[in-house]
Amino acid sequence: MSRENWEKKLKNCKERDFKFKTISGIPVKPLYTPDDCEFFDYERDLGYPGEFPFTRGVYTNMYRGRLWTMRQFSGFGTPKDTNRRYKYLLKHGQTGLSVAFDFPTLYGRDSDDPFSRGEVGKCGVAVDTLRDMEIIFDGIPLDRISTSMTINPPAAILLAMYIAVGEKQGVPAHILTGTIQNDMLKEYQAQKTWIYPPEPSMRIITDILEYCSENVPKWNTISISGYHIREAGSTALQELAFTLANGFTYVEYGIKRGLAVDKFAPRLSFFFNSHLDFFEEIAKYRAARRIWSRVMRDKYNAQNPRSFLMRFHTQTAGCTLTAQQPENNIIRTAFQALAAVLGGTQSLHTNSMDETYALPTEKAVKIALRTQQLIAYETGVASTIDPLGGSYYIESLTNELEKGAYEYFNKIEKLGGVLRAIEKGFFQREISRSAYEYQRSLEKKERFHVGINIFQEDKPADIEILKIPPEVERNQKKALKKVKQERNNRKVKESLRLLRKAARDGENLMPRILDCVRVYATIGEICNTMKEEFGEYHEPIIF
């Protein structure tokens, strides 16, 4: 049958009453053919895995050589609680660690700060001093495991603590492997945890780039994060465009510092969301790799092939989880994790079914880990590289997302770049508008969320919840008080004085922060010292 005859036949078919669009608003045709990839060039646009432009993956043999790192984001209560959870996960096959910090730690506050009351250990682990990090990693050899830390304003301090723990284990800094998120631009755009204004924050980030390039060369200095942009309500296209725009801004600040791009760019990594629009998510990852490699080569004149590689971690979409029928979250997470794997992720976290209620129980987090293991060992999707490459639909969608990303880049450039666009509220408005439109589409049943606007049940969920008892906060405060009594407070005071001087004089802050950490200065003391020089950020009112 000819295409013309098939299309005539199609016109007589009844379609569901549904708007066939991706979450980003890209129209979805009933069928994709070679005509949808008319200008597609295999060598230019697709190529081979591990070869420019890396559309099909950053490594030559991808998962046939090594599976992605199974890195469950975890941490709660006291450092001892978190240490036990890490050992539990490692026992059950987890292959990397990822630290979740509580809100006081994220904001650079100590557990005994009035600001912290009621939040200590609730949404992650409390870390006040080096002593807490020593406990978290007790019995965990840092020379044999990589650790990711989701921390932003105090990222330099937590990295310094990790380096100091390595020293105490006899593991030198140049051997340590892992990642700090350290992505302040997306904080101003979406997640909203900040301390200092944008320019001082960029100075601290660039100090970390410079210090690690020389002293911690295997460490990923920034995890440029689209995840939180997506969780705040963006589309896949906005997540792609805003994340890459932020990444290019970090590159420009590194170059402005006088660093050779090939010195620091190979240690930049990325962090993406995996939502439920299955094929759009896969196309998003492929477009991201292609854009990053081309811009790094053509605009920033990188020469080292490792500077072209977009290596990324993925987390399944927390915003899609539901309190209603929580067992459905296991299925949602499985599809999202599969999209991340088919999209070529290097590292993966799978959300637990109970995370709309609380931090996950051991049972729930084990199911989430087993989800990854089932994909890896039973489905066969890791047996061949980029199995969806060449699909007319996937390639067309990849092209559409790439085109849309460049349109956003042009808008951001006209606004004066990422920092000026943040000041003008561009990202905030774009994300808010998309979140509103998505919610309206659910209310009007133009999109469906099982258990929410379709197939609802009145029966309440019967599910075990992890509860953080009040004594966690009391115990953490007691432990902090004990450290303050036992440390050499004269050395603490002197180290903080020298840190403030470094902040004022423009010298690299990392050596001074390390000195503070080693004498058990608290995260709050260090952050407040820098705040005295840099000031505190207050978000402008944006409508």
KEDREN-415876 format. One line per 8 residues: number of its first residue (from 1); their letters; for each residue x, z, y of N, C-alpha, C. Coordinates in steps of 0.2 Angstrom, whole numbers. Layout:
KEDREN-415876
NUM> A> X:Z:Y:X:Z:Y:X:Z:Y  ...
***
This chain:
KEDREN-415876
1> MSRENWEK> 4:0:-6:0:0:0:4:0:6  2:-4:11:6:-4:17:5:2:22  9:3:26:8:9:31:1:8:35  0:2:37:-6:0:41:-12:2:37  -12:0:31:-18:1:26:-19:9:25  -13:12:24:-14:19:23:-17:23:29  -15:21:35:-17:24:41:-24:23:42  -27:17:40:-34:16:41:-38:20:36
9> KLKNCKER> -35:21:30:-38:26:25:-38:33:28  -33:35:31:-32:42:34:-37:43:39  -39:38:43:-44:39:49:-51:41:46  -52:39:40:-59:41:36:-59:47:33  -53:51:33:-52:57:30:-54:63:35  -58:68:33:-60:73:37:-54:78:37  -53:81:43:-48:86:44:-51:92:46  -47:98:44:-49:104:46:-49:105:54
17> DFKFKTIS> -53:110:56:-54:111:63:-48:116:65  -43:112:66:-36:116:68:-32:112:72  -29:115:77:-24:112:81:-17:112:78  -15:106:75:-9:105:72:-3:105:76  0:111:78:6:112:82:10:117:80  17:117:81:21:122:79:20:128:85  22:134:83:22:139:88:25:137:95  30:133:95:32:131:101:28:125:105
25> GIPVKPLY> 23:123:102:18:118:105:20:111:103  25:110:99:26:103:97:21:101:92  18:95:94:13:92:89:15:90:82  12:92:77:14:90:70:9:84:68  13:79:66:9:73:64:7:74:56  2:70:54:0:71:47:5:69:42  10:64:44:15:62:40:21:60:44  27:61:41:33:58:44:37:53:40
33> TPDDCEFF> 39:48:43:42:42:40:49:41:43  52:36:41:59:34:44:58:32:52  51:30:53:50:28:60:51:34:65  50:40:62:51:46:67:58:48:67  63:45:64:70:46:65:73:39:66  70:35:71:72:28:72:79:28:75  81:33:79:88:33:82:92:38:79  91:40:73:95:45:69:101:41:66
41> DYERDLGY> 107:44:68:113:42:65:116:47:61  117:46:54:119:51:50:125:54:52  131:51:53:137:53:55:137:57:61  133:55:66:133:58:73:128:64:73  123:64:70:117:69:70:117:74:65  120:72:59:119:76:53:126:78:50  130:73:48:136:74:45:136:78:39  142:81:38:143:85:31:144:92:33
49> PGEFPFTR> 142:96:28:143:104:29:150:105:31  151:110:35:158:111:37:161:106:42  158:101:44:161:96:48:156:95:54  159:93:60:156:92:66:150:87:65  144:88:68:142:94:72:139:100:69  140:101:62:138:107:58:131:108:58  127:102:58:120:103:57:118:105:51  122:103:46:120:105:39:124:112:36
57> GVYTNMYR> 127:115:41:130:122:39:137:122:42  140:128:43:146:129:46:152:129:41  150:130:34:156:130:29:155:124:24  160:122:21:160:116:17:155:117:11  156:122:8:152:123:1:147:128:2  146:131:8:140:136:10:139:141:4  133:142:1:132:147:-3:134:146:-10  137:140:-12:140:138:-18:146:142:-19
65> GRLWTMRQ> 149:144:-13:156:147:-13:154:155:-12  150:156:-8:149:164:-6:142:164:-3  138:169:-6:131:170:-3:131:173:3  126:173:7:126:176:14:126:184:13  129:187:18:129:195:17:122:198:18  121:202:13:114:206:13:115:212:17  113:212:23:115:217:28:108:221:31  106:226:27:100:229:29:101:234:36
73> FSGFGTPK> 98:232:41:98:236:47:95:243:46  99:248:46:97:255:44:101:261:48  98:266:48:100:272:51:95:276:54  95:283:53:90:287:55:92:294:55  89:298:59:90:306:58:97:307:61  100:312:57:107:314:58:112:309:55  118:309:57:124:305:53:124:306:46  123:313:43:123:314:36:117:310:33
81> DTNRRYKY> 111:310:36:105:306:33:107:299:33  110:296:38:112:289:38:117:287:33  122:292:32:127:291:27:124:290:20  120:295:19:116:295:12:113:288:11  109:286:16:105:279:16:110:273:14  116:273:18:121:268:17:123:268:9  125:274:7:127:274:0:122:272:-5  115:273:-3:110:271:-8:109:264:-8
89> LLKHGQTG> 110:261:-2:109:253:-1:115:250:-5  121:252:-4:127:249:-7:126:250:-14  124:255:-17:123:256:-24:118:251:-27  113:249:-23:108:244:-25:110:237:-23  116:236:-21:118:229:-20:119:226:-13  118:230:-8:119:228:-1:126:226:-1  128:221:3:135:219:4:138:220:11  134:222:16:137:224:22:133:229:26
97> LSVAFDFP> 135:233:31:132:238:34:129:236:41  124:239:43:121:237:50:118:244:52  121:246:58:119:253:61:113:252:66  108:256:65:103:256:69:104:263:73  104:263:80:105:269:84:98:271:87  98:278:88:92:280:91:91:278:99  86:279:102:85:277:109:90:281:113  91:287:113:96:290:117:103:287:117
105> TLYGRDSD> 105:285:111:112:282:110:111:275:113  106:272:112:106:265:115:106:265:123  104:270:126:104:271:133:110:275:135  115:277:131:121:280:133:119:288:135  114:291:132:113:298:133:114:302:127  117:308:129:118:313:123:112:316:121  112:319:115:106:322:111:103:328:115  108:331:119:106:337:123:103:335:130
113> DPFSRGEV> 103:329:132:101:327:138:93:327:138  90:330:144:83:331:144:79:324:143  82:318:145:80:312:144:79:310:136  82:314:132:82:312:125:77:316:121  74:321:124:69:326:120:64:322:117  63:323:110:58:320:106:60:313:103  66:311:105:68:304:102:74:304:98  77:310:97:84:311:94:83:309:86
121> GKCGVAVD> 86:304:84:86:302:77:79:299:75  75:297:79:68:295:77:68:287:75  71:283:79:71:276:78:78:273:76  83:278:74:89:276:72:93:282:72  100:282:71:104:288:70:107:290:77  107:296:78:110:299:84:117:299:83  121:297:89:128:297:89:130:300:96  133:305:96:135:308:102:143:308:103
129> TLRDMEII> 147:309:98:154:309:98:157:306:92  164:305:92:167:302:87:166:306:80  164:313:81:163:317:75:157:314:71  152:311:74:146:308:71:148:302:68  152:298:70:154:292:67:158:293:61  162:298:61:166:300:55:162:302:50  156:305:51:151:307:46:148:301:43  145:297:48:142:291:46:146:287:40
137> FDGIPLDR> 152:286:42:156:282:37:161:286:32  159:292:31:162:296:26:162:293:19  167:292:16:167:289:9:166:282:9  165:279:15:164:271:15:171:268:18  174:264:14:181:262:16:180:256:21  182:257:27:181:252:32:186:245:31  191:246:27:195:240:25:192:235:20  186:238:17:183:234:12:175:232:13
145> ISTSMTIN> 173:234:19:166:232:21:166:230:28  161:226:30:160:224:37:154:228:40  154:229:46:149:233:49:146:230:55  140:229:56:137:227:62:133:233:66  134:233:72:131:238:76:127:236:82  121:237:81:116:235:86:116:239:92  120:238:97:121:242:103:124:238:108  121:239:114:122:235:120:126:238:126
153> PPAAILLA> 122:242:130:126:245:136:132:249:134  131:254:129:137:258:127:142:254:121  141:248:120:144:244:115:152:246:115  155:246:120:162:247:120:164:254:118  160:259:119:161:266:116:160:266:109  155:263:106:154:263:99:159:259:95  161:254:98:167:250:95:173:254:95  175:258:101:180:262:101:180:268:96
161> MYIAVGEK> 174:270:95:173:275:90:174:273:83  172:266:81:173:263:75:181:262:74  184:260:79:192:259:78:195:266:77  193:271:80:196:278:79:194:280:72  188:279:69:187:281:62:191:277:58  193:271:59:197:267:55:204:270:55  206:272:61:213:275:62:213:281:57  208:285:57:208:291:53:208:290:46
169> QGVPAHIL> 205:284:44:205:282:37:212:278:35  216:277:40:222:273:39:221:266:39  216:264:42:214:256:42:216:254:50  221:250:51:222:248:58:217:243:60  217:243:67:211:239:70:212:232:68  217:229:67:218:222:66:215:220:59  213:225:55:210:224:48:202:224:49  200:228:53:193:229:54:189:223:55
177> TGTIQNDM> 183:222:51:178:217:52:171:219:53  168:216:58:161:218:59:159:215:66  154:218:69:151:215:75:148:220:79  149:219:86:144:223:90:140:218:94  134:221:95:129:216:98:131:214:105  132:219:109:136:218:116:133:213:120  126:211:119:123:206:123:119:208:128  121:209:134:117:212:140:113:207:143
185> LKEYQAQK> 114:201:143:110:196:146:103:196:143  102:197:136:96:197:133:92:203:135  96:209:136:93:215:138:89:214:144  92:211:149:88:210:156:82:205:155  83:201:150:78:196:149:72:199:145  74:203:140:69:204:135:68:212:132  74:214:130:74:221:126:73:227:131  77:226:137:76:231:142:80:238:141
193> TWIYPPEP> 85:238:137:89:244:137:95:242:141  96:245:146:102:244:151:104:250:154  110:250:157:113:256:161:115:253:168  120:248:167:123:246:173:120:239:176  121:237:182:119:231:184:122:225:181  120:219:181:122:213:177:130:212:178  132:212:184:139:210:185:144:215:182  143:222:183:148:227:180:147:226:172
201> SMRIITDI> 141:225:170:140:224:162:144:218:160  144:212:164:148:207:162:155:208:162  157:212:166:165:214:167:166:218:160  162:223:158:164:227:152:164:222:146  159:218:146:159:213:140:165:209:140  167:206:146:174:202:146:180:206:144  180:213:146:185:217:144:186:218:137  180:218:133:180:218:126:182:212:123
209> LEYCSENV> 180:206:126:183:200:123:190:200:124  193:202:129:200:201:130:204:206:126  201:212:125:205:217:121:205:215:114  199:213:111:198:212:104:202:206:102  203:201:107:207:195:105:214:197:103  217:202:106:223:204:105:224:209:100  219:214:99:220:220:95:215:220:89  209:217:89:204:218:84:202:210:82
217> PKWNTISI> 207:206:80:205:199:80:200:197:75  198:201:70:193:199:65:186:202:67  186:205:73:179:208:75:175:202:79  169:202:78:164:198:82:162:202:88  165:199:94:164:203:100:157:203:103  153:198:102:147:198:105:142:195:99  136:198:98:131:195:94:126:192:99  126:186:101:122:183:106:115:182:103
225> SGYHIREA> 110:186:105:104:188:101:98:185:104  95:180:100:88:178:101:83:182:98  85:186:94:80:190:90:75:194:95  78:198:100:74:202:104:70:198:109  73:192:111:69:187:115:63:185:111  63:183:105:57:181:101:53:187:100  55:193:99:51:199:98:47:200:104  50:199:110:46:200:116:41:195:117
233> GSTALQEL> 40:190:113:35:185:114:36:178:115  43:176:115:45:169:116:43:165:110  43:158:111:42:153:106:49:152:103  49:148:97:56:147:94:60:143:99  57:138:103:61:134:107:64:138:113  60:143:115:63:147:121:69:152:118  67:154:112:73:158:108:79:154:108  78:148:106:84:143:105:88:142:111
241> AFTLANGF> 84:140:116:87:138:123:90:144:127  86:150:127:88:156:131:95:159:128  95:159:121:100:162:117:107:158:119  106:151:118:112:147:119:114:147:126  109:147:131:111:148:138:115:154:139  113:160:136:117:166:137:124:165:134  124:162:128:131:161:125:135:157:129  133:152:132:137:148:137:140:152:143
249> TYVEYGIK> 135:156:145:137:161:151:143:165:149  143:168:143:148:172:141:155:168:140  154:162:138:160:158:137:163:157:144  159:156:149:161:154:156:164:160:159  162:166:158:165:172:160:172:174:157  172:172:150:179:173:147:184:168:150  182:162:151:186:157:154:188:159:161  183:162:165:185:164:172:190:170:172
257> RGLAVDKF> 190:174:167:194:179:166:202:177:165  202:171:163:209:168:162:210:167:154  205:169:150:206:168:143:205:161:140  210:159:136:209:152:133:203:152:129  199:147:129:192:147:126:193:148:118  199:145:116:200:145:108:202:152:106  204:156:111:206:163:109:201:167:108  195:167:111:189:171:110:183:168:107
265> APRLSFFF> 182:162:108:176:158:106:175:159:98  180:159:94:179:159:87:176:166:84  176:171:89:174:177:87:167:179:90  164:174:93:157:175:95:152:173:90  147:177:89:142:176:83:135:176:87  130:175:82:123:174:85:119:178:80  113:179:83:108:184:79:101:181:81  98:178:76:91:175:77:86:178:73
273> NSHLDFFE> 80:177:75:74:179:72:71:174:67  68:176:62:65:171:57:57:173:57  54:168:60:46:169:61:43:166:55  36:165:56:32:162:51:31:155:51  33:151:56:32:144:57:38:141:53  37:140:46:42:140:42:47:134:43  45:128:44:49:122:45:52:122:52  48:125:57:51:125:64:57:130:64
281> EIAKYRAA> 57:135:60:62:140:60:68:137:57  68:133:52:73:130:49:76:125:54  72:121:57:74:116:62:78:119:68  76:125:70:79:129:75:86:131:74  87:133:68:94:135:66:99:129:66  96:123:63:100:117:63:102:114:70  96:114:74:97:112:81:102:116:85  102:123:84:107:128:87:114:126:85
289> RRIWSRVM> 115:125:79:122:123:77:125:117:80  120:112:81:122:105:83:124:106:91  119:109:94:120:110:102:126:114:103  127:119:100:133:124:101:140:120:100  140:116:95:147:113:93:148:107:98  143:104:100:144:98:105:146:101:112  142:106:114:144:109:121:151:112:121  152:116:116:159:119:116:164:114:116
297> RDKYNAQN> 163:108:113:169:103:113:168:99:119  163:97:121:162:92:127:162:95:134  159:101:134:159:104:141:165:109:142  166:113:137:171:118:138:178:117:135  179:110:132:185:108:130:189:112:124  185:115:120:188:119:115:191:114:110  197:116:107:200:112:102:200:114:95  200:121:95:200:124:88:193:123:85
305> PRSFLMRF> 193:120:79:186:119:75:182:125:75  186:131:74:182:137:73:178:139:80  180:136:85:176:137:91:169:134:91  169:129:87:163:125:87:158:128:82  160:133:78:155:136:73:150:141:76  144:139:75:139:144:76:137:148:70  141:154:69:139:159:64:134:163:66  129:165:62:123:169:64:120:173:59
313> HTQTAGCT> 118:179:61:114:184:57:107:182:58  103:184:53:95:183:54:92:189:52  87:191:56:82:196:54:75:194:54  71:195:49:64:193:48:60:196:54  55:193:56:51:195:62:47:201:62  50:206:65:46:213:65:39:212:69  39:207:73:32:207:77:27:204:73  28:201:67:23:198:63:21:203:58
321> LTAQQPEN> 24:209:57:22:214:52:15:217:55  11:219:50:5:222:52:4:229:48  1:234:52:-1:240:49:-7:239:44  -11:234:45:-17:232:41:-14:229:35  -16:231:29:-14:228:23:-6:227:23  -2:232:23:5:232:24:9:229:18  6:228:12:9:225:7:10:217:8  5:215:12:6:208:14:13:207:18
329> NIIRTAFQ> 16:212:21:22:211:24:28:209:20  27:211:13:32:209:8:32:202:8  26:199:8:26:191:7:28:188:13  26:190:19:28:187:25:36:187:26  39:193:24:46:194:24:50:189:20  47:188:14:50:183:9:50:176:11  45:174:15:45:167:17:50:167:23  50:172:27:54:172:33:62:172:31
337> ALAAVLGG> 63:176:26:70:176:23:72:169:20  67:166:16:68:160:13:70:154:19  66:155:24:68:150:30:75:151:33  77:157:33:83:159:36:89:156:31  88:157:25:93:154:20:93:146:20  87:143:20:87:136:20:89:133:27  89:138:32:92:136:38:100:137:39  103:141:34:110:141:33:113:148:36
345> TQSLHTNS> 109:153:36:112:159:39:118:162:36  122:166:39:128:169:36:126:176:34  121:179:37:120:186:35:112:187:36  109:192:33:102:192:33:100:200:32  95:202:36:91:208:36:84:206:34  81:209:29:74:208:28:70:215:29  65:214:34:61:220:36:57:223:30  56:229:30:52:233:25:45:233:27
353> MDETYALP> 41:234:22:33:233:23:30:238:27  34:244:28:31:250:31:33:251:38  37:246:41:40:247:47:36:246:53  29:245:52:25:245:58:23:253:59  24:257:54:22:264:54:28:268:56  34:267:53:40:271:54:46:267:51  52:271:52:58:268:48:56:268:41  59:263:37:57:263:30:59:268:25
361> TEKAVKIA> 55:269:21:57:274:15:62:270:10  65:274:6:69:271:1:66:266:-3  60:267:-5:56:262:-9:55:256:-6  53:256:1:52:250:4:58:246:6  63:250:8:69:246:9:73:243:3  71:246:-3:74:243:-9:70:237:-10  64:237:-9:60:230:-10:62:225:-6  64:227:1:66:222:6:73:219:3
369> LRTQQLIA> 77:223:1:84:221:-2:83:217:-8  78:219:-12:77:215:-18:74:208:-17  71:207:-11:68:201:-9:74:196:-8  79:198:-4:85:194:-3:88:192:-10  89:197:-14:92:196:-21:88:191:-25  81:191:-25:77:186:-29:78:179:-26  79:179:-19:80:172:-17:87:169:-19  92:174:-19:99:172:-20:100:170:-27
377> YETGVAST> 97:174:-32:98:173:-39:93:170:-43  87:169:-41:82:167:-45:78:160:-43  79:158:-36:75:153:-34:78:146:-34  85:146:-35:89:140:-35:90:137:-28  88:140:-23:89:137:-16:96:137:-14  100:142:-17:107:142:-15:112:138:-19  109:134:-23:113:130:-28:115:123:-24  112:121:-19:114:115:-16:114:116:-8
385> IDPLGGSY> 117:112:-4:118:114:3:113:110:7  110:113:11:105:110:16:100:106:12  96:109:7:92:104:3:86:101:7  85:103:13:80:99:17:83:94:22  89:94:22:93:89:26:90:82:24  89:78:29:86:71:28:79:70:27  75:76:27:68:76:27:66:73:34  62:68:34:59:65:40:56:70:45
393> YIESLTNE> 53:75:42:49:80:46:55:85:49  59:87:45:64:92:47:69:89:53  71:83:51:76:80:56:72:78:63  66:76:62:62:75:69:61:81:72  59:87:69:58:93:72:65:96:75  70:95:72:77:97:74:78:93:81  77:87:81:78:83:87:73:85:93  67:87:91:62:89:96:65:96:99
401> LEKGAYEY> 67:100:95:69:107:98:76:106:102  80:101:100:86:100:103:85:97:110  80:93:111:78:90:117:75:95:122  70:99:119:67:104:123:72:109:125  77:111:121:83:116:124:86:113:130  88:107:130:92:104:135:87:104:141  81:103:141:77:103:146:77:110:150  77:115:145:77:122:148:84:123:151
409> FNKIEKLG> 90:121:148:96:121:151:96:119:158  93:113:159:93:110:166:89:114:171  83:117:169:80:122:173:84:128:175  87:131:170:91:136:172:97:135:176  100:129:175:106:127:180:103:126:187  97:123:188:94:122:195:93:129:198  92:134:194:90:141:197:97:144:199  102:141:197:109:144:199:112:148:193
417> GVLRAIEK> 110:146:187:113:149:181:109:155:178  111:158:172:108:163:169:107:170:173  112:172:176:111:178:180:106:178:186  107:172:190:102:171:195:95:170:193  94:167:187:88:166:184:85:172:182  89:177:180:87:184:178:84:187:184  88:187:190:86:190:196:79:187:199  78:181:197:72:178:200:66:178:195
425> GFFQREIS> 67:182:189:62:183:184:60:177:180  64:172:180:62:166:176:61:167:169  66:171:165:65:172:158:59:176:157  59:182:161:54:187:160:47:183:160  46:179:165:39:176:166:38:171:160  43:167:158:42:162:153:40:166:146  44:171:145:42:175:139:35:178:139  34:181:145:27:184:145:21:179:145
433> RSAYEYQR> 22:173:148:17:168:147:16:166:140  22:165:136:21:163:129:18:168:125  20:175:126:17:180:122:9:180:124  7:179:130:0:179:132:-4:173:128  -1:167:128:-4:162:125:-4:162:118  1:165:115:0:166:107:-5:171:106  -6:177:110:-11:182:108:-18:178:109  -19:174:114:-25:171:116:-27:166:110
441> SLEKKERF> -22:163:107:-23:158:101:-25:162:95  -23:168:94:-26:173:89:-33:175:90  -34:177:96:-41:179:98:-46:173:97  -44:167:99:-48:161:99:-48:158:92  -44:161:87:-43:159:80:-41:152:80  -37:150:85:-33:144:84:-27:145:80  -25:151:79:-20:153:74:-22:159:70  -19:160:64:-22:165:60:-16:170:58
449> HVGINIFQ> -18:176:57:-14:181:55:-18:185:50  -16:184:44:-20:187:38:-20:195:39  -26:197:38:-28:204:39:-29:206:46  -28:202:51:-29:204:58:-35:200:60  -35:193:60:-41:189:63:-44:185:57  -42:186:51:-45:183:45:-43:187:39  -48:187:35:-48:191:28:-46:199:30  -50:201:35:-49:208:37:-52:213:31
457> EDKPADIE> -50:219:31:-52:224:26:-53:231:30  -59:234:29:-60:241:32:-56:246:29  -54:245:23:-50:251:19:-44:252:23  -42:259:24:-36:261:27:-30:260:22  -24:259:25:-19:258:21:-17:265:18  -15:265:11:-12:271:8:-5:269:7  -1:272:11:6:270:11:11:276:13  16:277:9:21:283:11:24:282:17
465> ILKIPPEV> 25:287:21:28:286:28:35:290:28  40:288:31:46:292:32:45:296:38  45:302:38:44:306:44:51:310:46  53:310:52:59:313:55:57:320:57  59:325:53:57:332:55:60:334:62  57:339:65:59:342:71:66:345:71  68:347:65:75:351:64:80:346:65  79:339:64:84:334:65:87:335:72
473> ERNQKKAL> 83:335:77:85:336:84:89:342:85  86:348:83:89:354:83:96:354:80  97:351:74:103:351:71:108:347:74  106:341:77:110:337:81:113:340:87  109:344:91:111:347:97:116:353:95  115:357:89:119:362:87:126:359:86  126:353:82:132:350:80:136:347:87  133:345:92:136:343:98:139:349:102
481> KKVKQERN> 135:354:102:138:360:105:144:363:102  144:362:95:150:364:91:156:360:93  155:353:94:161:349:95:163:351:102  159:352:107:161:353:114:165:360:114  163:364:110:167:371:110:174:370:107  174:366:102:181:365:98:186:360:101  183:355:105:188:350:107:192:353:113  197:349:115:201:351:121:198:348:127
489> NRKVKESL> 195:353:131:191:350:136:195:348:142  201:351:142:206:349:148:208:341:146  209:339:140:211:332:139:204:328:140  199:331:138:192:327:140:192:325:147  193:330:151:192:329:158:197:324:161  203:325:159:208:320:161:207:313:159  205:312:152:203:305:150:198:302:154  193:306:156:187:304:160:189:302:167
497> RLLRKAAR> 194:306:170:196:304:176:200:297:176  204:296:171:208:290:171:203:284:169  198:285:166:193:280:164:190:278:171  188:283:175:185:281:181:189:277:186  196:279:186:201:276:190:201:269:187  201:267:181:202:261:178:196:257:180  190:260:180:184:256:182:184:254:190  187:259:194:188:257:201:193:252:202
505> DGENLMPR> 199:252:198:204:248:200:204:241:196  199:240:192:198:234:189:203:232:182  206:238:180:210:237:174:205:236:168  207:234:162:203:233:156:201:240:154  195:241:152:192:248:151:193:250:144  194:246:139:194:247:132:200:253:130  206:252:133:211:257:131:209:264:134  206:264:140:204:271:142:198:274:139
513> ILDCVRVY> 193:269:136:188:272:133:190:274:126  195:271:123:198:273:117:201:280:117  204:281:123:207:288:124:202:293:125  196:292:128:191:297:129:188:298:122  187:293:118:184:294:111:188:298:107  194:297:107:199:301:103:199:308:104  198:310:110:197:317:112:190:320:111  186:316:109:179:318:107:175:319:114
521> ATIGEICN> 176:315:119:171:314:124:165:312:122  159:314:125:153:311:122:151:305:125  146:301:122:144:295:124:141:296:131  137:301:132:134:302:139:140:303:144  145:307:143:150:308:148:154:302:150  155:298:145:159:291:146:154:287:150  148:286:148:143:282:152:142:284:159  141:291:160:140:293:167:146:292:171
529> TMKEEFGE> 152:293:168:158:292:172:158:284:175  157:280:171:157:273:173:151:271:178  145:275:176:139:274:181:141:276:188  145:281:189:147:283:195:151:278:199  154:273:196:158:268:199:153:261:199  149:260:194:146:254:193:139:254:196  136:260:196:129:261:198:124:260:192  118:260:194:113:259:188:108:254:190
537> YHEPIIF> 106:250:185:101:244:186:94:247:186  90:244:191:83:245:191:80:238:192  76:236:187:73:230:186:68:228:192  69:222:195:64:221:200:57:220:198  52:221:202:45:220:200:44:212:200  41:210:194:41:203:193:33:201:191  30:197:194:23:195:192:23:188:190
***
